[in-house]
Amino acid sequence: MSDRKFHPETLMMSYGYKPELSEGAVKCPIFQTSTFVFKNAEEGKAFFEVAYGLRDKGPTEEMGLIYSRINNPDLEILENRLSLWDEAEECAVFESGMSAITTVLLEFLKPGDLLLHSGPLYGGTDHFIQHFLKKIGVTTLEFHAGQPREEVIQLIKDSGKGGQLSFIYIETPANPTNALIDIGCCREIANQFSTNDKPVFIAVDNTYMGPLWQHPLQLGADLSLYSATKYIGGHSDVIAGAVCGSKAVITRVKTLRTFLGNMAGPWTGWLLLRSLETLKVRMEKQAANAKVVADHLLAHPKVEKVYYLGHISPEDTMQYAIYKKQYTSAGAMLSFDVKGGEKEAFRFLNALRLVKLAVSLGSTESLAEHPASMTHAGVDPDYRKKMAISEKMVRISVGVEHIDDLIWDIDQALERV
Ligand SMILES: *Cc1c(COP(=O)(O)O)cnc(C)c1O
C-alpha cells in the first residue's frame, strides 16, 4: 500500500503541503509575506548558494525560503501540484499566461535566431512575436495545421536560416478553429535541425486543453505552457500562467523569472491551489456539456458548420490521426458558423440570456464571443479569411451549468437569428 502511486486528482488536496509547518492547518494558508527569517547566518548563506546556482542542492537538502520573488510556499506547492498532470519534473508559475509565454521566448531566443511557429496564434503571443521579437532581430516563420512535414522542412530550408532554427512554438488545437498540429512531427523537425551545441526546443501552448486532455511533454515537447487564467483557475477570478518541463529547462525559465520579477503572488497561488482541487470534475463536466451542445448545434437548421474536435471525421485522415494520438477528450471549446454573417452572429450573441458575452474560456460559466471582431480583431482580414475565422463564426466556452438550461438558452438565441 505504501508505494501506491495516487492519481493527480487525488493528490490535488494534499501534495507538497506539510500541516505541521502551519499550526496543523488542513489547508495551506496564504503566506502573505515578502521575506522569510533565516534561523542563522549560515542557513541564509546556504539558501543563497542554492538559489543563485553557486552549488548544487545536496541530495536531501530542501530549497530554503528566502524572499517571495524567489520562492513562497503558495507558489512552490502550486508548482509541485501542477507538475503532476503533465508528469513534468518541474513547473514555474507566473502572474499571467502572457508573462509565462514571453519569459520562455526571451529565455530561449536571441538576436539572429529563427523561430518557427504555428498559426493562428493567441493574439497576445502573435503581437509579441511580430512586434517585439522581430525588433530584437529574431526571424520568424509560420506554418499551419494540415501542412505535411516535408513542406514545413522545405519552408525552413528556403528561409536560408535553417542553421539558426532554435525554437518551435505551437498552439494546438488552434483557437478558434480547433485545427490540430502534430507535436511528434514537430519533434522530428526539431531533431533534424538540432546540433550538440544548439538543441531546438519545442513549446506548446496547452491552454485550450488544460493540463488534462493533452500532455505535450509526453508527445515530444520540451515545454507545456498555460494561461492558468483559463481551466486551471476556472472561475474567471484570477490571471495567472504556468510552464511545465524538465528540471533543466525550468531552471532556466525560473532564473529569468527571478530577474524579470513576473512570478505570481501568494494570493494568486492560493486561489489556484483551491481551483486545482476541482480541476478534473469541472473539466469533465464541461466536456460532457460541450458534446451535447456541439451535437445539438450540428443538427440545428440555423447553423452552417460546427468546429468541434469530437466531430472530426475519420475520412479527414490527417486531423483524425492527430486527434486520436494527442487527445483524451474532445474538450469543451467549440465554434460554429451561423447561417448569415456578422448581423446574424451578433443577434445570437445579444439574445443569449444565460451564457455570458465575454472573451476568455475554461471557466465554470459558459462564455460566448465573436472571434472576427473580438479576440481576433487584430488579425489581418485576409489571413482571417484563410483561417476560416469568418464574420459568421461564434466561439463558445462551455461551462458546468445544467445542460438543459444551456440548450434552452442557445435555442432561444438562435430563434432570434
Ligand atoms: C488567454 C490565453 C493566453 C494569455 O493568457 P493570460 O493569462 O491572459 O495572460 C495565452 N494563450 C492562450 C491560448 C490563451 O487562451
The ligand as an SDF file (V2000), in Angstrom:
LIG
                    3D

 15 15  0  0  0  0  0  0  0  0999 V2000
   -5.6980   33.6300  -22.5370 C   0  0  0  0  0  0  0  0  0  0  0  0
   -4.6490   32.9710  -23.3360 C   0  0  0  0  0  0  0  0  0  0  0  0
   -3.3010   33.3870  -23.2520 C   0  0  0  0  0  0  0  0  0  0  0  0
   -2.8600   34.5610  -22.4040 C   0  0  0  0  0  0  0  0  0  0  0  0
   -3.0410   34.3320  -21.0450 O   0  0  0  0  0  0  0  0  0  0  0  0
   -3.2790   35.5000  -19.9500 P   0  0  0  0  0  0  0  0  0  0  0  0
   -3.4540   34.7330  -18.6980 O   0  0  0  0  0  0  0  0  0  0  0  0
   -4.4890   36.2770  -20.3820 O   0  0  0  0  0  0  0  0  0  0  0  0
   -2.0580   36.3620  -19.9530 O   0  0  0  0  0  0  0  0  0  0  0  0
   -2.3750   32.6930  -23.9970 C   0  0  0  0  0  0  0  0  0  0  0  0
   -2.7220   31.6680  -24.8000 N   0  0  0  0  0  0  0  0  0  0  0  0
   -3.9940   31.2600  -24.9180 C   0  0  0  0  0  0  0  0  0  0  0  0
   -4.3100   30.1180  -25.8180 C   0  0  0  0  0  0  0  0  0  0  0  0
   -4.9960   31.8930  -24.2000 C   0  0  0  0  0  0  0  0  0  0  0  0
   -6.2630   31.4870  -24.3370 O   0  0  0  0  0  0  0  0  0  0  0  0
  1  2  1  0
  2  3  1  0
  2 14  2  0
  3  4  1  0
  3 10  2  0
  4  5  1  0
  5  6  1  0
  6  7  2  0
  6  8  1  0
  6  9  1  0
 10 11  1  0
 11 12  2  0
 12 13  1  0
 12 14  1  0
 14 15  1  0
M  END
$$$$
